[in-house]
Structures are given as structure tokens and as C-alpha cells.
């Protein structure tokens, strides 16, 4: 298998290919195939961009038909038929049934673009520059978003000071610390040395931080804190949203409505790039063209994304994800964790982590390689990359899901 062109020409910044050193040629559903014909069960799902799996028939057919009709592919933010159809369905079948009243902004095509737009608008609305973010957060790699992100490697890549953000311990870090009370003290104490923030941004389920689903009561208290102190609540649902946690939005389980929501990845359907910011109508104080992007509102992503939303609603995918999540939880608890007393696991929906943090060295790097050799694609996350993240497509069959878990168990046995 010839990979020399990649190694000789492509930048050192490439990363996932180092963990999965093969040349992939096709993919369907939850199976990827390399040019030698070896098949791999995908427990990575494009880092959350492929919630509906690879090449879903309904999305491919819709995109092909649109292209063959000479439908407009690039339009900046002009009105188009795909955008109208997408917005109408999103409003009538996603937002309205959940009692949500949001304006929609199409940002540039990636998640970090949505985060940049949300934070920029929050500062504009409140006239304050500081933002509270949580330790363990990942919000993107552009300068504003990486200032919110906490992993050292990402931050060191910025090359400049990353200011105007106060990082708060995540609630799982110090169980004895009431982090809501801590934030309130920072806000109200005139000797805290911390500026009142325009917004608090968080992932209600930290994925890259190590798979931590925040407690429902904690999320409700955070909503109350923001209301009491005139602070906007921004939920970054880029990776944990679009059904990943068993709800279209990850925060639905807490019964809260954020002031802003950022979504991307799987809202584009099948890996097509699309990013959006949702915000309450009274926050829409943008001047026309004040925040733009050449590739905002990608037309093929709107076509595919509409099919994804239809599939979600028509097939009750939220309930299916919760059911499959119980299969994963049961398998890990009964088949994997008993293999070694130092193992632990946590997760929600179809987003799970097996924690090797109590082990010496770097076992998960070897484990990712063992999974790959056994025909499973999975990545590592968390502090010191000590957590194996399992994130299959939401549409994966029970049989393939369990077979992938059996292969993960075999890989763990090999490294143990």
C-alpha cells in the first residue's frame, strides 16, 4: 500500500491517518473499506459528522438529483429553494415541537465558525468582552474558539496570548466544589479580579474532554445563574447534538433553552459541511453583512441535511439511540470493565468512553492500534488521551454494534 505521497507532501499536521495507516477507498453505513479490501467497523463517525453513517441512500440520491438538475451550488446567503425547504422543516419539525423560538444564522462551513459567530454576537449584545468556559472544553481551532478550548496542544498552536476567557473547573473535576456557587462568587465578589462575562459557553456533554455528560440539575442551575446575572448561555452542540445523546439537542434532557446554540457536523447530513448558530430573536442585532463567510449555507449540505432531519423525525431516531446506548452500557459494564478493576466507563446515547486513566504509561495509544488491527476505527480523548471514545453512527444495526464491541474487547485483552 503506497502512502509515500502523503508522507512526503502532506503537512506534519495530519493526525488521524497516523492512527489508521491505510488508504480508504469506500464506505457504506458503518463500514469503511481500504484499498486492500479490508473492512473496518466505524466507531469514529467522522468525529460526529456522520451520525447517519457513510453514504446514506436517501442523502446521496437527493444530492445527485439536485446536481443533475443544475441546482445552484454556491449562492453566498442568497435565497435558494434548498435553504427554504431546510428552514421550513427545521422550524416546523425540530424547533416548534420543542417550544424553541430561534433565529438561524448560517456561519462558515465548520463548527469553529459557528462558535466564532456566537461569541462575537454575545460580546456585541452585552457589551462585555469576557467569556466563561469550562476546563476540558473543546470549541474549535480558530483563534476565538481555541481561546475557549483548554487542551494544551491546541492552545500552544495559536502562537499568541489567548485572552478574554475565564476557565471554570468542570463539575466532575472537584466533586466537593460547587461550581455554580463558584461562578456566582466570581461574578458578584468585587474582589474576585474576574470581569463579568458576556456569556458562559459549554458542551452539555464534553466529548473530547473525556466523555462527561453534565448532571441535569447542574445544567438547570447554570441556566438560572445566567438568568439572574444577565449572562447569555451558549451550548456548543456541534459534536453532541443532532441525536448523538438520544435527543436532537443534547441539552433537551435538562429541559433548558439556551440563549444560543451552535450546531455543525451532522446537521449537514452525511459529512457535508454546514454550521449554524441559533439565537433568541431579541439577540439578532447584527448589521447586514457584519459577519459573513463565502461558503456559509452550503447548498448540498442543506439538501442532505434536510433528508437527515426527515429520517430523524420519521424513524424516531432519538428513542432508538437511547435503546442502543443501553446495549453499549450493558456490554461495557458486563464484558469489558470486569477485565480489570482499574477500568471505568461513562457515556450517554451513542457516545461512550472507556477510561484507562488509572493505568500507567499510555495504554490507549496501543489500544487504538489494536482496535485498528481488529477492524475497528476508534479514537482516544480526554486528559493524557486516556479514554477510548466509542461513537458509532446512530443508524448502526444492533448486530454490527455488538460485533464492534466484541472486537474492542478483544483489542483490550491484547493490550492488557
N, C-alpha and C positions, 0 to 999 in steps of 0.2 A: 504494500500500500504506500503510494508516493505522497508524502506530506512535506517534501522539501520546499516547495514554493511558499507554503505558509510560514515555515520556519525561517526561510531566507529573506522574505519580502515583508511579511506582516509584522507589525509592531510588537514589541515585548509586552504591550498592554493586554494582549489576548490572554484570556484566563480559562474559560470553561473547556476549551479544547485541550488544555493541559491535563485535565481530569478525565476527559473522554477522547483519547487519542486515536480516533478513527475518522474516516471520511463517510459521512452520512449521505445517502442518495435519495431516500424516500421515507415517508412516514404516513401512517394512517391510524386514526383513532388514538390508541395509547401505545402503539408500537412503532419504533424507529428502526430502520434497516440501513446497514452500511454497505459499501460497495463490494464487500466480500459475501454479502448475503446474510450476515449475522443479524438477528433481531434482538432488540432491547425493549424491555417494558419501561415506559417513560414515567418515572416518579418525580419529574422535574417540572414538566408542563410549561416550559419557556419562562420560568420564574414567575408563573402566574398569568402569562399572556395566552395560555392555551387551555383555559378552563373547559372548553368544549372539545378538546382533543385536536389532533392534527387533521387537516383537510376534511372537515365535516361536509358531507354531501350537499346539504341544503345551502351552505355558505358558498361552496365552490360553484354550484350551479347558478346561484344568484349573481355572483361576481362575473362569471363567464358570460351569462346572458346580458348583463349590463355593459360589459366591454364590447360584445358583439353588436349591441345596439348603438354603438358610438356615443354612449352616455358620457357626459363631461367628467373628466377625471381630476382636473385641477381647477379650482374656482376661487381661491382665497377665501373670503367669507361671503361671497355672493349667494343669493338664494338658489337652491337646486332642489330637484324632486327628491333625491335620496335624503337630503337634510330634512326636508319637510316630513317625509314618511318616518324617519328616525325620531324626530322630536315629537310628532303626534303620538307615536306608540309609547315613547318614554314617558310622556306626560300622562297619558290616559291609562297605561297599564303598569307602570312602575311607580311613579311619584304619587298620583292621585289616590290609589288604593292604600297607600301608606300614610296619607294625610300630610304629604310634603308639598310645600309651595316654594319652588326654587326657580331662579333664572339660571340659564345654562350658558356658559362661556366655553367655546372651543379654543383650547390653547394650542401650542405647538404639539407635535405628534407623540411626545413621550411624557411619562409620568412626572419627571422633574420639571417640565414646562408648566404642568398644572400646578405644582407646588409653588413655583416662582410666581405665577399669576395670583394665587390665593394669598400668599404672604404679602405681596406687593399691594393688593387691594385692601387687605386688613390694615396695613400701615396707613394707607391713604384714608380709609374710613375713620380710623380712630386718631390719627394724627400723632401716633406714638411709634417709636422705632423698635422697641424691644419685643421679642417673641419668647415664650416659654416652650421648650421642647423637652422630651424625656430622654434620659440616658438609655441606651440600647436602641435608639431610633435609627431608621434608615429612610431618608426622604428624597434622595437623589444626589446627583454628582455635579450639577451646575453650581455656581458659587453661592447663590442664596440658599439652595436646597442642601448643599453639603455643609453649610454653617449650622443647619439643624441636625444633620447626621452626626453620629458620635463615634463610629469606629475609627481608630487612629489612622489606619492606612488610607482611608478615603479622605480624611481631613488633611493629612500630610501632602496629598496630591494637589491641594489648592494653591500652595505656594505663597499665600498672603494671609494675614490675620483674618480670622473669621469672627466677626463681631455682631453685636446687637441680638444675641441669643443667650438666654439663661437656661442651662440644662438642669432639670429636676430629676432626682433619683426615681426610677420606675418603681411602682408599688411592690414588686416582687424582690427588690434588691435588699431592703431593710424591713422585714416584717414588723419590727417594733416601731417603725416610723410612720406616722400618719401623714402621708404625702400631701393630702388635701389641706390639712391644717398647716403643713409646712409652707405650701404655696400661699395660703392666706396670710401667714405671718410675713412672708417676703413682700406681699402686696401692701399690707397695712402698716407695717412697722416703719416709722420714719428714720430708723437707723439700720435698716436691712442692707442698704447700699445697692439695692436692686431696683431698677426702673420698672414701673408698672407696665405690663406688656399690652400690646395691641391685641394679641391672640395667644391661645395655647393650642399647639398642634400636636397630634398624636396619631398613631395607628392603634385602633382599639384591640388589635391582635398584632403584637410585634412578631414579624416573621424572621427577618434577617437578624434580629436581636436575640433569637434563640427559641422561638415559638412560645410566646406568652400571651394568653388570652386574658385581658383585664377583667376583673370582677365587675359584675353588673352594678352592684351597689356603688362601687368606686366610680364608675362611669357616670352614674346618676348624680353623685355628689360633685363631680367635676362640672357637670352641666349647671348645677346650682351655684357653684363658685363663680363661674363665668357670668351668670345672670346677675349675681349680687354685686359684682365689681365692674360691670360694663366692659367685659373682655369677650372677644369672639372665640368660639370653639370651632376649630378646624379638625376634621377627621380625614386622615390620609387613608383612603380605601383602595389605593392603587393595586396592592397585591392581595389584600384580604377580602376585597369586595367581589361583586358580580357572582355571588353564590358560593364562594370558596368556604365560608364558615357555616353554611347551611341557611343563609339568608341572603337576599340580594345585596343588602348593605350589611357589613359586619356588625354595626352598632345597633341594628334593629332589636337584638336580643335584650338590650338595656332599655328600650322604649324611649330613647332620647332622639332629639332632632338637632344636629349640629347647625351652626350658622353657615358653615361652608363644608363642602365635601370635595375631595379631589379623587377622580377616578381615571383609570387608563388601563393598560394591559388588556384584559379580556373584554372590555367594553367594545373593543374593535373586532370581536368575534373569533377569529382564527389566527391571531398573530398580526393582523393588520394594525398599523399604528393609528391610535386615536387617544386623545386626552381631553378631559373636560373638568371644569370647575363648576360646582353647583353652589349657589349662594342665595340667601333670602333676598327678596326683591328690593327691600329698602337699602341694601348694601350696594346696589348697582349704580355707583356714582362715576363709573368710567366715562371719560370723554371719548367720542368716536375715534378709533384708531390709537388709543393711548396705550394699549398692549396688544401687539399683533404677532403674527407668525406666518411665514409664507405657506407652510404646509398644515395649517390648522384646519380641522374639519375634513380630513381625508375622505374622499368620496367612496372609494372601495371599502374602507373601514365602516362607513355609515351603512353601506349595503349589507356587508357581512354582519355588522353589529346588530342591525335590525333583526336578522334571522336568528342571531343568538338570543336576543330578548324574547322573541316569539317562542323559541324552543324552551327557554327557561319557564315561561308562564304556562305554556300548553302542556308541558310534561311534569309539572310540579317538581322541578329540579331541586328546590330548596329542601323539601322533605326527603328526597332521595339522597341528597348529600348528608343529611343528618343520620339517615339509616346506615349509609356506607361508613360514615365516621365511627359508628358504634362497632362495625366489623373490624375496623383498623384498631380501635382502642382495645377491643377484646383480644385480638391476635397478639398485639404487643404485650399486653398485661399477662396473658397466659402462656405465650410461646417464646417471647424474647426476654422480657425482664427477669424471669426465673433463671436464665442462663448465667447471670452474675449479679450478686447483691448490690453492686455499685451502680447498676443501670437504673435509670428512671425515664419516664416519658410523660408527655403532655401534648395537648392539642385541642382542636375543635374542628368540626366538619371534616373536610379532607385536607387539613393542614396539621401535620403531626411532627413531633421531634423526639428522637431517642437520644438521651443526654449521656455523654461519656465524660462529663466534666470531672468525675471523681477518679478517673484513670490517669496514671502518669503518662508523660510523653504526648504524642499526637496521634492517637489511635484512629480518629475519624478520617484522617487523610488516607491511611491504609485501607480503611473500610470502604471509602468511596471507590477506590481501585478494585477492591474485592467485589463490590456490587457490580461494577462495570464488567469485570471478567465473568460474573454470573448472569449477565444480561439484564442489568437494571441501571437506569440513569437516575442518580440522586445526588444532591449537593449537601455541603456542610455549612452551618451558620452558627451564630452565637459567639460568646466570649471565647477567644482562642480557637474558634471554629470547632467547638467540641460537641456540637449537636448535629446528628444526621437528620436532614429535613426530608420528609416524605410528603409529596404534593402531587398526587396523580390528577389526571383530568377528572372533572366531575361526572363525565359520561362513561367512565371505565366500567366494564362489566364486573360483577362480583367474582367471577372465575379468574379473570386476569388480575384483579386487585389482590386476591388471595395468593395467586401464583407469584406475584411480585413480592409479597410479604414473605413467602416461603424462601424466595431467593435472597432476600435481605437477611433472614435468619441464618441461612447457610453461610453468607458472607461474614456475619458476625461470629459464627462458630469458627470460621477460619482465622480471624484475627485474634480471637480470644485464646 
